[in-house]
Amino acid sequence: MSPLRRFACIVLFSALLTLTVSAAAVDQPAPQLLGIDRLHWRNPAATVALAAPPEATLSSAAACDWSGQWDTLISGDPQSMTLNQSGTRVAGSYASGRRISGVADDRVSPLASGGQLQGDWTSTKDAGKFVFTMAADCRSFSGAWGRGGSSNDGETWLGQRVIFDGPPPPPTVETLTTGLRVPWSIGFAPDGRLLVTQQPCLLTTLIPAKAGYSVGTSTRVPDCVAVGDGLRGLALAPDFAQSGHLYLVYTYRRSDGSLLTRVSRFTERDGSLSEERVILGDAPGGEIHTAGRLKFGPDGKLYLATGDVLNRTLPQDPGSLGGKILRFNPDGTVPADNPTPGSYVYSLGHRNPQGLAWHPVTGDLWITDHGPSPTIAGEPFFCCHDEINRIVPGGNYGWPLSAGATSDPRFIGPALESGAGTWAPSGAAFVHGNGPLASWSGSFVYGTLLGQHLGRITFAGPGYATVQNSEKLLVGAFGRMREVAQGPDGYLYLTTSNSDGRSGAQARPGDDRILRIIDLPSLEKRRSVVWEAYLETLAREPDPEGLDTWTYTPLPEDDLRSALQSSAEGQRVQLVRSVYMEVLGRDPVVGDPYGLRSWVDADLDPEGLLTAIGLSAEGQRMTAVRNLYLELLGRDPAYGDLHGARFWVDSGLPLDVIRQAILASEEYRQTHGG
């Protein structure tokens, strides 16, 4: 048996052990169909029945009007409406706790009976976003009924877009750099470089390359100890282009062996650090809960998030720098307008805050903070209550006396919390500007460690202090997400944190990495990507179920192709391609997808494929050409010269003409000493 023949058998055997294409390949549940796809209206007086569940009964209230009630369209929430005869079209969106209205010049009318929702309704579903479209098309009471024209069957129909309970299509993400070790913060240098802090006390320079970034220099930060979070926060001075000043947050060890957190200013030149000046030297340190996010605010001040370092007396102690948001001048002095004169403390009562971002309209500071953990002894509250907080200067956010939503007037509760679930939110940014992610402008985006997703929150105006909607993106696609920052190019940059070993984290091949979101979720774009992936990997158009499943599965494009290739069908395609290469000397993906599919769908084992393709007209011609090579030149073109063999196969010349051409070739003369 030839090596390729053995390979073909192995591939087919492996395929038998592989699941068919489904979201289960990435441990992502398939979206659940909640809605209907068509309603049939026989005539103005007849009862209307749904063609798909959930069941409902609709009946006409007047000529060319109809009304109806869905009992279980969304989680037991009844809905009612009337559409008039003018060709009404209604469109809207569902989200948790939000109300929506029909839009078509107010042509949605409430029914007269009690308990109905005057033209709009609420969703009681907690997760996902639901989009619907409905259209009525009436002609006249006495005439024929039909969509866009007349018909004689007395029927018109009401179409509805499919409603899914599942994640939105994922953004388009590209990998810029791999092989890093817990990248914590990103700084954007004016010359295009990325400056990245890595937990093992390394400041790494990433240089723009043709594809992504290449790793330049890595400089060890003096006095930094790689204990716990090691090197963390990074902030470039507003005048970095001229001064080269950057600020770093790192753990250092005092002479008595205790760990503390330090903020230092350095001068950076070509990846090298010099002229360290300690700006803040005695913040609490430890092995965990050290926080350490550092950013310049819009007011030109430095803001530092500090954790409780497992000492729960610190967050409520106004004299301690632990469990706080600190605010100070770039030279380390206390701003005159801080909430408490002479104190760095800007807010208190935090546990382990890791994200800082300012709203682009209001200028309010928002932070992420970790809630209590069931794995840490002595926690005053049970899991989890991670928080998204709007910071009020001087405000007290409760820890360790409060966690999550609170009615205690002493404390400020979160705008959003995780409840009994956990996110472990980390770096955060507000998307702003009219760049490539403009449709997300005003959104608060944050990475999560335990949650392994990118969170996105929108706020309701005019004060932008109330959460309007929240969603999870890229769930499980890249593992733990640490930093989130918007670059000067308008894209979002993310870092993974899978190599830190926390909470059972497992590094994946290439981890840790820097990612960039370059395009936003688009149902149409995502469907196009899935469509192309099917054609390239499976040589066929996607079936409706597969198209919907992969559209809503949070996999990057390359991983989507890999998942399709590793499916049973994908393995079968690879098998047929390998047989084509062995027998016919060509890849059927290029130019012959229909031939490829015919063999993929054929009920033949590897041996049967080899035999059947070999007995085809093309296979017999290739065999004849190969025999000529063996007879006249003493070699098989299957090993190193299939392009030559294909030339003769595709030439259309009779075999005796090919024989004469080979006899006249230089290779023949050299082979036979002529």
N, C-alpha and C positions, 0 to 999 in steps of 0.2 A: 504494500500500500504506500502511495506517495506521501511525502510530508503534508502536502496541502489536503490530500484526501483524509489523512488522520485528523488534521485540524478541523475539517468540515464536520467529521463525526463528533469531535469534542464539542464544537460550537452548538450543534443540534442537541446533544445531550444536556449541555448547560442551559439551553433554551427551555428544555422541559422543566427545569427547576426554577425558572424565572416567571414572575407574575406577568400577566398581560398589562398593557399600558393603562395605568390608572394613577390617581393621586396617591394611592397607598404606597407607591414607589418612593415617595418622599415623606411618608408618615403624615400626610395632610389630608384630612377628611374631605371627601368630595362635597361640593356645595349641594344643599338640599333644595329641590324645586318646591317653592311655596305657592306659586301663583298659577294662573291658567293661561292658555294660549289662544283661546277663541270662544266667543259666544255666538250662538245662532238665534236670529230673530225671524220667526216664520212670517208673521204679519202683525199689525198693530193690536190685534185682540188676542193673540195666542200667547201661551206660556213659553217662556224662553228657558232652555236648559243648557247647562254648561257641557262642553265637550271633554273637559278634564276636571279632576278634583281641585280644590274643595267644592263640594256640591252646593248649589244655591238655586233659587227660583226667582226669575225675573218676570214681571208682567207689565204690560203697557198701561199707563194711566190715562193716556189720551192719544189722539191720532198723532202718529209719528213721534211721540214722546215715549220714553221708557224709564222705569225706576226699578231699583233692586236692592237687595241686601245680601252681603256675603257674611256668612256666620263665622268662618274661621280663616279668612284670608291671611291674617297675621295674628298668631298666638291668641286666639279667642277674642279678638277685638272686632265687634260688628261694625259694618260700614253701610251707609246709605247715600244715594244721590239720585238726581233726576237729570237726564240730558235732554235738551230740547231738539226741535227738528231742524235746526240750522246747520247741522254738520259740526257739532261741537267736538273739540279735541281737548283733552285734559292731560296734563303732565305734571309730575312732581316727584318728590323723593321721600322715603321713610328714613328716619333715624330715631334713636332712642329718646323717648320723651318729647319729641318735637311734633308740632302741628303743621299740617300742610294744607294748601287750598288748591282747588282747580284754577287754572288760568286759561281763559278764553273769553275775555270781555265779560266776565262774571256770568257766564251762561250755565253755571252749575247751580241748581236750585235745591233747597232742602225740601224734604217731604213734609206733609202736614202732620203726620202722626208723631206722637211724643217720643222722646228719648233718642232722637236722631241728631246727628252732628251738623248743624247748619252749614252744609256745603264743604266741611272739612272734617278730618278725623285724626286720631292719634294712634301711634304704634306703641305696643307694649313690649316689643322685642328689644332685648338688651344689646345684641351684637349684630354687626353687619349693617349694610346699607341696602335699601330696597328701592328699585327704580321701576316705575310703571308708565305705560302709555296706553290710553284707551281712546277710541274714536268711534263716533256714531255717524252713519251715512244714510240719511233719509232722503227720499225723492219727493214723494207726495202720498197722500192718504189713499188715493184711488189708483195710482199708477203702479208700475212694477218696482221691485226692490232689488238693489244690488250695490256693490261697492264700486263706485266710479262709473256706473252705467246701468242699463236696464237688463233685466232678466225675466224669465217667465216662470221661475220656480217659487215665486213669492217669498224670497229669502234675502235678507241682508245680514251682514255679520259685523261684530264688534271685535276688533283685534287688540290683543294685549301683549306687550313685550314680556318675555320670561322673567320671573322674579326669582332671585337666588338668595339664599341665606348662606353667606360665605364671605371670605375676604375679598377686597377689591383687587383688580389686577395690579401686579407689583410694578413699582417704578423700574426704569431701565438703569441698571447698575453696572459699572465697569470696575475691574480691579486695577489699581495703579501700582501697588507694590506688595510683595509678599516677603515672608521670612523674617518679620519683625518679632520683637519680644515685648508683649503688652504695651503697645503704643498708647500713651495716655492723653496727650494734648498735641494739637497741630497749630503751627504759626505760619502765616503766609508772608514770605519776604517779598519786597517790591520787585526783586529781580527774577521772580518766578519760582524760586526754591521753596520747598516745604521744610520747615524745621519741626522735628518730632521728638517728644520726650518718650523714652522707653524706660520701663520700670527698673531695669538693672543699672540705673544711674547714667544712662547714655543719652546725649543729645545728638540726634542723627540728622544729617542734611540729605534731603532727597532732591535730585536734580532732574528737571524736565527732560524726557527722552522721547524718541519717536513714538513709542507706545507706553504710556504711563510715566513712571518716574524710576530712575536708577538710584541706588543707594550710593551716596558720596561718603563723606567723612562721618565718623562716630567719635564723639569726644566724651570722655568720662568727666562727670561733674565732681570737682574736689569736695571732700568731706561727706559726700552723699553715701549712705549705706543702703544696699539693696535689701532692706528688711521690710516686709509688708509691701506697701505701695512704692517705696523707693522714690524715684524721680517722677513728679506728677505734673503740676501746673506749669503753664508757659504763657507768657504775654509779651508781645513785641511792643516796644515803646512807640507812640505815635510818630516820633521822629527817627524811627529805626534806620531809614535810608541814609540819614546823615550821621547819627550817633552810633549805630550798631548796638544800641542798648536793648537787652531783653531781660525779662524777669523769670526766674525759675523757682519752683516750690519743691523741696526735697526733704527727706528724713535724714537727720544726722544724729550721731551718738555723742552725748556729753561725757566728760571725763569720769563721771560716776556710773557710767553704763546706761543711763536712762536715754530714751529716744525722744527727740523733739522735732518740730517742723520749722523749717527756715525758709524765708523768702529772700533771695539775693538778686541783685542786678549785676549782669555781666556785660562785657563788650564782646560782640561776636564778629569775627572776620574770617570768611572762607571756612566756616565750620569750627574754628578754634575759639575758645573762650579765654578771656583775660579780665583783669581789673574787677574782681568780685568785690561787691559792696553789699554787706548784709543790711537789708531793709527792715526785716522783722525776724527776730531770731529765737523767740521763746514760745512759739505756739505749741500746744500739746502734740505729741507724736506717739506712735505705737505701731503695732503690727497690722491692725485693721481699724476701720472707722476713722481714718485720718483725713478723709475728703481731699481737699487740695486743689480744687479748681480755682484758677486765677484769671481775671479778665479786667481790661480797662473798660469802664463804663462810658456812656456818652458824655458825662461830665468831666472826663479826663482823670478821674480817680481810679485807683486800683481796688478791686473787690476780691476777697478771698473767702472761700467756703471752708470751714473747719468742722471736723467731726468730734464725737464725744470720746473717741479712743477707748470705749468700753468703761469710761468713768462717768457714771450717770449723774454725778453731782455738778459736772461742768456746765452743761447747757443752760441751767437756770442760775448760774453764778455770774453776775454781771462783771465781776472782777477777773473772770477766766476768759481766755481766748478760744476755748473749746466749745463745739456745738453752736457756732455762730456764723453769721455773715459779717466779715470785717471790711471796713472801708478806710483807706489811708491814701495819703499823697504819694506820688512816685518816689519822693525822697524819704518815705517812712514816717513822716510826721502825721499827726492827727488833723484832719480837716476841721476848720472852725465851725462848719455847719453840721457836724455829726450829731445824732440824736442826743448823746450825752457828752457834754464838754470834756475834752481830754481823754475820751475813750475811743478805741477802734471799733467798738461794737455797733453794728448797724441794725442787726436783728438777732434774736436769741431763741433758744428752745428748739434747736435742730439736732438731728441724730447723726446723719451721714450725708450731707448735701453734696451733690457732685455735678450739678448743672446750673449755669448762670446765663441768663439771656434777658435782653431789654426789648420791650414791645416797640415796634417801629413807629407807632402813632402816639401812644401815651407816654412812652419812656419809662414805664413801670418795669421794675426788676422782677423776673420770675425765676424760680429755682425748682430743682428736683431734689427730693429727699427720700432716703430709705426708711421704711417702717420697721417695726420690731420683727425679729427672726425667731422661729421656734427652736433653732439649733443653738442659740446662745443662752446660756444659763442666766437666770435672774432677770430676764426681761420683764418689765412691769405689765406688758400687754402681750396678748397672743398675736400671732401672724395675721395680717401683713401690713395693710394700711400704708403703702407707699404713697407719697404725696407730691402734688404739683401745687406750689404756693406762689401767690403774688405777695411780694415783700412790701410791707409798710414800714418806713423808717422807725426804729425803736420797737417794733412789734415783737410779741412773744408768741411762738408757735407751739409751745406746750410740752415738748419732750423734756423729761420722761414722765411728766404728769398727765400727758394727753397724747393720743395717737389717732390720726385720722380725723373724721368729722367730730366736732365737739360743740357742746352747748355751754361750756364754761366761759363766762364773760371775760376771764383773764387772758384767754388765748384766742388766737386767730386760726380758724380752721382752713383746710386746704380748699382750693377751687375744684380739685379733682383728686380722688384717692382710689387705690386699687381694691379696697375692701378686703375680703378674705383671700383674694388672689395676690400674687406677687409679681412685680416688675423688676425691682432693683434698678430704678432709673438712674441714668448717668448723665453724660454730656448733653447739652441742649443748645438750641439756636432758634431764633425767629427768622423765618424766611422773609426777605424783603426785596424790593426793587422790581424792575420790569424785565428782568433777564429770562433765562430759559425756564425757570421754575415760577414764573410770575403768577400762575393760577393758584399757587400755594402761598402767595404773599400774605403776611399776617399770621400764618400758621406757626404754632410752637411745635417743634419736632425734637425728639429726644431718643437717645439710645437706651436699651435696657439690657441688663446682664442676665439675671435669671429668666426674665421674660423672653429674651432672645428675639426681640423684634424692634422695629422702629415705630415709635408712637407719634401720632400727629393729632394736634388739638386746634380747633378753631374757636374763636371767642366772639360773643355777641356785642355789637356796638350799642350805644356810642362809647361806653366806658371801657369796653373790652376786658371786663373783669369776670364775666360769667362764661363758663364753658358752653359752647353751642353744640359742638360735636367732637367725638374722639374716635380714632380708628387705629388698628394695628396693621403694620405693613412688614413685608419681608419676614414673616414669622418663621423662625428656624432656618432661614436660608443661609445665614452666615454665622449663626451662633451668637455668642455674647457681643454686644455692641457697647463700646465705651465712649468715644468722642463723637460729637456731631458739631460741625462748623460749616458755615457758608463761606465759600471762597470769593475772592474778588471777581472771578469769572461767573458768579451767580449760581454755581453748582453747589450741591451739598457733599461734604466730605465726611466719611465715617471711618472709625477704626474698630477692629475686632479685638476681643480680649479673651481668646480661648486658651492661650498658653499660660495663664496665671494660676491654673489649677484650682481655682476657687469653686466651691459648690459642685465638685465633681466634673469641672469643665475638661473637655477633651480637645486637644489641638487637632485640627484637620490639616490635611496636606496643604502646605503654603501658608499656614497661619504663623503669626498674625499678619493681617493685611490692612492696607488702606484702600477704601472703596470710594467711588464717586457716583452720585446720582445725577444722571445727565438728562433724564426725561421723566415725565410724570405719568402716573397710571392713566392709560387711555384704553377703553374697551376695544375700540377699533384697531389701535396699534397693536395691542396685545394679541388680538385674534389674528392679525396679519402675521405676527411673529410665529404663533402656533401653526398657522397654515403653512408657512414656509418651512418650518422645522419638520412637519409631517412629510412634505414633498421631498426634502433633502435626505431624511433618514429612513422613511418608510415607503417612499416612491408612490404615495397616494394622497388624496385629499382627506382631511380628517373627517371622521364621522361626527354627527352633532354632539353626542355624549362626550367624546374625547375632546372636541373643540372647547366645549364649556368647561370640562374638568381642568384642562391645562391652562385655559385662560385665567381661571381663578386660583391657580396654584402658585404660591410665591416662590417661583424658581427663576433665577437669571437665565438668559437665553442659552448660554453655553451649557448650563446644567440641565435645561429642558431637553436639549438635543441628546445629552448623555443619557438621561432617563429614558428617552424614547429608544435609543440604541440598545440599552440594557434590558428592555422588555423582551418578552418571548418573540413578539413579532419583529422587533429590531434585530434580535439574534438570528432569526430566520432570514432576514434581508442580508445580513452579513454573510451567512452561509451561502446564499445564492450568488452573491457578489464574488465570493472566493471561488466557487465552482466556475463562474463565468471567466474569471481570470485564468484558472488552470486550463479550462477546455478551449475557450474562445480567445483568450489573450486580450480581453477588454473589460472595462467597468460598465455595467449596464446602467448605472445612475446617469451617465452622460449619454444622452441621445436615445436611450431605450428603456424608459421607465415602465412602459406597458409590458414589454417582454419580461422585465424584472418581476413585475407584480404577478404575471401569469405563473411563473415558477415559484414565487413565494406562496401563492395560494394553492399550488398543486399539492396533492397528497402523496408526496414522495420523500423517502428518506435520503440521506446524503448519497448513498450508492445509486439510488434510483435517479437522482438529479444528475449525477455524473454521466450515467448511461444515456438518459433521455436527451440532455443537452449535447452530448457527444454524437448522438444519432440524428440530430437536426441537420438540415442542409448546410447551415453555417458550420456546425461542428464537424461534419464530414469533410467539408472543404479545408478547414483548419488542419484536420488530421492528415489530409493528403499533402498539404504544404509542409507540415512537419516531417512527414515521411520523405519528401524530396530533400529536405535539409539533411536528414539522417543519411540518406543514400548518397548524396553528392558531396556534402560538406562534413559528414561525420559528427554532427552535433544536433541537439534538439533546441530549437529557438525558444522553447518554453523557459529555458534557463538563460536569461540575459538578453534575448533578442526578440521578444514578443512583438515589439513595434515593427521589426522587419517582417515577421511572419504576417502580421496584420496588414501590412502594405500589400502583400501578394494576395491575401484573402479578399481584401477590398478592391483589388485592381480589376476584377472581372475577367482577367485573362484566362484562357484555357490552360490546363495543367501542362500540356506539352510546350506551350510558349514560355511558361514560368520555368520549366526544366531548361530550355535553351538559354534563358536569361541567366540562370544560376551557373550553367556551364561556361558562359562567357564572362563570369565575374572574376575579379582579381582574387577573391578569396579561394575560388575553385582552383585557379592556376597555382596559387601558393600551396594549397593543400595537396595537390597532385604533382608538384614539382615542375609545373609547366612554365 
